[in-house]
Amino acid sequence: MSAWRNRRESIDLPEDQGCLQWVLGVPLGLLYALAAYLCYTALVARPGPLDHPFRQDVQTMGHLSAGLCVLGLLITLTPLYRRTMNRWWYVLPLALGLTGLLRAELL
């Protein structure tokens, strides 16, 4: 049983990889696009010293951006994604998540 499983997992069909990368990459791309929008909005917003509700909204946007990036990273760590997708799919969520967290915490 394990020999069959190892043989099946080691088969790489180049003609299937392109389509599978699109099928797996589009949902991740949409998730990271939403995270990038929230991160950008949190970075552009400039609350004043007396704008406590607005300051909390900016912090929430930063935390949501980081949360979406963590969700995307957890999805990317599944075996199907690790075998199919390139390693650069880890860079964008790490950068966005850290930027969102820094903006939320250092506000």
C-alpha positions in Angstrom: 0.0 0.0 0.0 2.7 2.5 0.9 4.7 1.7 -2.2 1.7 2.5 -4.4 1.2 5.8 -2.4 4.9 6.8 -2.9 4.7 6.0 -6.6 1.5 8.0 -7.0 2.8 11.1 -5.1 6.1 11.1 -7.0 4.4 11.3 -10.4 4.7 14.8 -11.9 2.6 15.4 -15.0 3.7 18.8 -16.4 0.6 19.1 -18.5 -1.6 18.9 -15.4 0.5 21.3 -13.3 -0.4 24.4 -15.1 -4.1 23.9 -14.8 -3.9 22.8 -11.2 -1.7 25.9 -10.4 -4.4 28.1 -11.7 -7.2 26.3 -9.9 -5.3 26.5 -6.6 -3.8 29.9 -7.2 -6.9 32.0 -8.0 -8.5 31.5 -4.6 -5.2 32.3 -2.9 -4.8 35.3 -5.1 -8.2 36.6 -4.2 -7.5 36.1 -0.5 -4.2 37.9 -0.7 -5.8 40.7 -2.8 -8.3 41.3 0.0 -5.5 41.2 2.6 -3.4 43.7 0.5 -6.4 46.0 0.2 -6.9 46.0 4.0 -3.2 46.5 4.6 -3.0 49.4 2.1 -6.1 51.0 3.7 -4.6 50.6 7.1 -1.3 52.2 6.0 -2.9 55.1 4.1 -5.3 56.1 7.0 -4.0 58.8 9.2 -6.1 59.1 12.4 -5.8 62.2 14.4 -4.9 62.3 18.1 -8.6 62.4 19.2 -9.9 59.9 16.6 -10.1 56.9 18.9 -12.9 55.1 17.0 -11.0 55.6 13.7 -7.8 54.5 15.3 -9.5 51.2 16.4 -10.8 50.7 12.8 -7.3 51.1 11.5 -6.0 48.5 14.0 -8.9 46.2 13.1 -7.9 46.4 9.4 -4.3 45.6 10.2 -5.3 42.6 12.3 -7.8 41.4 9.6 -5.0 41.7 7.0 -2.7 39.6 9.2 -5.5 37.1 9.9 -6.2 36.6 6.2 -2.5 36.1 5.5 -2.3 33.5 8.3 -5.3 31.7 6.8 -3.6 31.8 3.3 -0.4 30.4 4.8 -2.3 27.6 6.6 -4.0 26.7 3.3 -0.6 26.8 1.5 0.9 24.4 4.0 -1.4 21.6 2.9 0.4 18.8 1.0 -1.5 19.5 -2.3 -0.4 23.1 -2.3 3.2 22.3 -1.3 3.6 19.9 -4.2 1.9 22.2 -6.7 2.7 25.8 -6.0 6.0 27.6 -6.0 7.8 28.9 -2.9 7.1 32.5 -3.7 3.5 32.0 -2.4 5.0 32.2 1.1 6.7 35.6 0.6 3.6 37.8 -0.1 1.5 36.7 2.9 4.5 37.0 5.2 5.2 40.5 4.1 1.6 41.6 4.1 0.9 40.0 7.5 3.9 41.6 9.1 3.1 45.0 7.7 -0.5 44.7 8.9 0.6 43.7 12.4 3.2 46.4 12.6 0.7 49.0 11.5 -1.9 47.7 14.0 0.5 47.5 16.9 2.5 50.7 16.3 -0.4 53.0 15.7 
